[in-house]
Amino acid sequence: MIKCKHIIWDWNGTLLDDVWLSVQSINKILIKYKLPKISESRYLENFTFPVIDYYELLGFDFNKYSFEEVGTEFIKEYTEKQFTPGLHRGTIDLLSSLKDLNIDQSIISAATQRMLDQLIEYHRINDFFVDIIGQDNHYAYGKEETVRKWIDEKQLDPSSILFIGDTIHDNEIAVKLGMKSILVSHGHTDYKRLNQSGTVILDSMNSLESWIKNNIYL
């Protein structure tokens, strides 16, 4: 059993089922730059933070053009359909259950604050969260400092926080800052890579809800 006073949720891939849109959007950019398109499986095998490293794995040469230019083009493609992806099945039920258990919840995302606010409002889940925190740019460099600052401002004991995400980066943040972590395999990273993290990996919101109810206390 682990003590848990607060859950930090990642957004993209963890709560929002948007892998397909990310693949579709990056493929449009790859075509524009005359680079090979990727399959969803290759995407899951390569996506990483900071996102610039992932772009380089796909073949982008930032000696010829800027990362900021490519990143902006990707976000433009993604934003055109940003309201199309739904939440992962079982998300609302899980958020409701955690609220009933009096466990505080927040979202800290690598997405921009503007996009995050729009999507949270669109999906009508604002009331589940204490804080909803995004970034001031769309280049997805990471969110470690954002999480660190939030913990300091809230004066929380990191060991009482559970960080739930879908990438190696999410687990690295949790370990570095002294939090517990769970990774879900329905997001932006394949199970094989997640399994190397050594943390708990679950494949659905239903299994996540069962794990939380059986393994945490306030």
C-alpha positions as CSV (number, residue, x, y, z in Angstrom):
1,M,0.0,0.0,0.0
2,I,1.2,3.5,-0.8
3,K,0.1,6.8,0.7
4,C,-1.5,9.1,-1.8
5,K,-2.8,12.6,-1.2
6,H,-2.7,13.9,-4.7
7,I,-2.7,12.5,-8.3
8,I,-1.0,14.3,-11.1
9,W,-2.3,13.3,-14.5
10,D,-0.5,13.6,-17.8
11,W,-3.0,14.7,-20.5
12,N,-2.1,13.6,-24.1
13,G,-2.2,9.8,-24.4
14,T,-3.0,9.3,-20.7
15,L,-6.5,10.8,-20.5
16,L,-6.9,11.8,-24.1
17,D,-6.9,9.1,-26.7
18,D,-5.0,11.1,-29.4
19,V,-2.2,8.8,-30.6
20,W,-3.9,8.4,-34.0
21,L,-4.1,12.2,-34.5
22,S,-0.5,12.7,-33.6
23,V,0.5,10.0,-36.2
24,Q,-1.7,11.6,-38.8
25,S,-0.4,15.1,-38.1
26,I,3.3,14.2,-38.2
27,N,2.8,12.2,-41.4
28,K,1.5,15.3,-43.1
29,I,4.7,17.1,-42.1
30,L,6.9,14.2,-43.1
31,I,5.4,14.3,-46.6
32,K,5.9,18.0,-46.8
33,Y,9.6,17.6,-46.0
34,K,9.9,14.5,-48.3
35,L,10.6,12.1,-45.5
36,P,9.2,8.6,-45.0
37,K,5.8,8.4,-43.3
38,I,5.6,6.4,-40.1
39,S,3.2,3.7,-38.9
40,E,1.5,3.9,-35.5
41,S,3.8,1.1,-34.3
42,R,6.9,2.9,-35.3
43,Y,5.6,6.1,-33.7
44,L,5.1,4.2,-30.4
45,E,8.6,2.8,-30.6
46,N,10.2,6.2,-31.2
47,F,8.2,9.0,-29.5
48,T,10.2,10.6,-26.8
49,F,10.9,13.9,-24.9
50,P,12.2,16.3,-25.6
51,V,10.2,16.1,-28.8
52,I,13.1,17.6,-30.8
53,D,14.9,14.2,-30.2
54,Y,12.0,12.3,-31.7
55,Y,11.9,14.6,-34.7
56,E,15.5,13.9,-35.4
57,L,14.9,10.2,-35.2
58,L,12.3,10.7,-38.0
59,G,14.9,12.3,-40.2
60,F,14.4,16.0,-39.7
61,D,17.7,17.9,-40.3
62,F,17.6,21.0,-38.1
63,N,20.7,22.3,-39.7
64,K,18.5,22.9,-42.8
65,Y,15.5,24.3,-41.0
66,S,14.5,25.1,-37.5
67,F,12.8,22.8,-35.0
68,E,10.5,25.7,-34.1
69,E,9.3,25.9,-37.7
70,V,8.6,22.1,-37.9
71,G,7.0,22.1,-34.4
72,T,4.7,24.9,-35.3
73,E,3.6,23.1,-38.5
74,F,2.8,20.0,-36.5
75,I,0.7,21.9,-34.0
76,K,-1.2,23.6,-36.8
77,E,-2.1,20.2,-38.2
78,Y,-3.0,18.8,-34.8
79,T,-5.0,21.8,-33.8
80,E,-7.3,21.6,-36.8
81,K,-8.7,18.3,-35.4
82,Q,-7.9,18.8,-31.7
83,F,-11.6,18.3,-30.6
84,T,-11.9,15.0,-32.5
85,P,-10.1,12.6,-30.1
86,G,-12.1,11.4,-27.2
87,L,-11.1,10.5,-23.7
88,H,-10.0,6.9,-23.1
89,R,-12.8,4.6,-22.2
90,G,-13.5,4.6,-18.5
91,T,-11.8,8.0,-17.8
92,I,-14.9,9.8,-16.5
93,D,-15.8,6.9,-14.2
94,L,-12.2,6.8,-12.8
95,L,-12.0,10.5,-12.2
96,S,-15.4,10.4,-10.5
97,S,-14.3,7.5,-8.3
98,L,-11.2,9.3,-7.2
99,K,-13.1,12.4,-6.4
100,D,-15.5,10.3,-4.3
101,L,-12.4,8.9,-2.4
102,N,-11.4,12.6,-1.7
103,I,-8.1,12.2,-3.6
104,D,-7.1,15.5,-5.1
105,Q,-6.3,15.5,-8.8
106,S,-4.5,17.8,-11.1
107,I,-3.3,17.8,-14.7
108,I,0.2,18.9,-15.7
109,S,0.9,18.7,-19.4
110,A,3.5,19.5,-22.1
111,A,0.7,21.0,-24.2
112,T,0.1,24.7,-24.2
113,Q,-2.1,26.2,-21.5
114,R,-4.5,27.6,-24.1
115,M,-5.0,24.2,-25.9
116,L,-5.2,22.4,-22.6
117,D,-7.9,24.8,-21.2
118,Q,-9.9,24.5,-24.4
119,L,-9.9,20.7,-24.4
120,I,-10.6,20.3,-20.7
121,E,-13.6,22.6,-21.1
122,Y,-14.7,20.8,-24.3
123,H,-14.7,17.4,-22.5
124,R,-16.4,19.0,-19.4
125,I,-14.0,17.6,-16.8
126,N,-12.8,20.8,-15.2
127,D,-14.5,20.1,-11.9
128,F,-12.4,17.0,-11.3
129,F,-9.1,18.9,-11.0
130,V,-7.5,21.2,-8.5
131,D,-5.1,22.6,-11.0
132,I,-4.8,22.3,-14.8
133,I,-1.3,23.4,-15.9
134,G,0.1,23.6,-19.4
135,Q,3.1,25.3,-21.0
136,D,3.7,28.8,-22.5
137,N,4.9,27.2,-25.8
138,H,4.0,24.3,-28.1
139,Y,7.5,22.8,-28.5
140,A,7.1,20.0,-25.9
141,Y,10.6,20.3,-24.4
142,G,9.2,18.6,-21.3
143,K,7.6,19.5,-18.0
144,E,10.0,18.6,-15.2
145,E,10.4,22.2,-14.0
146,T,6.7,22.8,-14.2
147,V,6.0,19.9,-11.9
148,R,8.8,20.9,-9.5
149,K,7.5,24.4,-9.3
150,W,4.0,23.2,-8.7
151,I,5.1,20.9,-5.9
152,D,7.0,23.7,-4.2
153,E,4.0,26.1,-4.5
154,K,1.6,23.6,-3.1
155,Q,4.1,22.6,-0.3
156,L,3.3,18.9,-0.9
157,D,5.4,15.9,0.2
158,P,6.4,14.4,-3.2
159,S,6.2,10.9,-1.7
160,S,2.4,11.4,-1.2
161,I,1.9,12.2,-4.9
162,L,1.1,9.6,-7.6
163,F,2.1,10.6,-11.1
164,I,0.2,8.9,-13.9
165,G,1.5,9.2,-17.4
166,D,2.2,7.3,-20.6
167,T,5.9,8.0,-21.4
168,I,9.3,7.3,-20.1
169,H,9.7,11.0,-19.5
170,D,6.7,10.9,-17.0
171,N,8.3,8.2,-15.0
172,E,11.7,9.9,-15.0
173,I,10.1,13.1,-13.6
174,A,8.4,11.1,-10.9
175,V,11.6,9.3,-9.9
176,K,13.7,12.4,-9.9
177,L,11.2,14.4,-7.8
178,G,10.5,11.6,-5.4
179,M,6.9,10.8,-6.4
180,K,5.3,7.4,-7.1
181,S,4.4,6.6,-10.7
182,I,2.2,4.5,-12.8
183,L,2.4,4.3,-16.6
184,V,-0.4,3.4,-18.9
185,S,0.3,1.5,-22.1
186,H,-2.6,2.9,-24.1
187,G,-0.8,6.2,-24.9
188,H,2.3,7.4,-26.8
189,T,4.8,4.7,-25.9
190,D,4.8,1.0,-26.6
191,Y,4.7,-1.5,-23.8
192,K,8.2,-2.8,-24.5
193,R,9.8,0.5,-23.8
194,L,7.6,1.3,-20.8
195,N,8.4,-2.1,-19.3
196,Q,12.1,-1.0,-19.0
197,S,11.1,1.7,-16.5
198,G,10.6,-0.8,-13.6
199,T,7.4,0.9,-12.5
200,V,3.8,-0.3,-12.6
201,I,2.3,-0.5,-16.1
202,L,-1.4,-0.9,-16.7
203,D,-3.3,-1.2,-20.0
204,S,-6.7,0.5,-19.3
205,M,-8.6,2.9,-17.1
206,N,-10.5,-0.1,-15.6
207,S,-7.2,-1.8,-14.5
208,L,-5.9,1.5,-13.3
209,E,-9.0,2.0,-11.1
210,S,-8.7,-1.5,-9.6
211,W,-5.0,-1.0,-8.9
212,I,-5.6,2.3,-7.2
213,K,-8.4,1.0,-5.0
214,N,-6.3,-2.0,-3.9
215,N,-2.9,-0.2,-3.4
216,I,-3.3,3.3,-2.0
217,Y,-4.5,4.9,1.2
218,L,-5.0,8.6,2.1
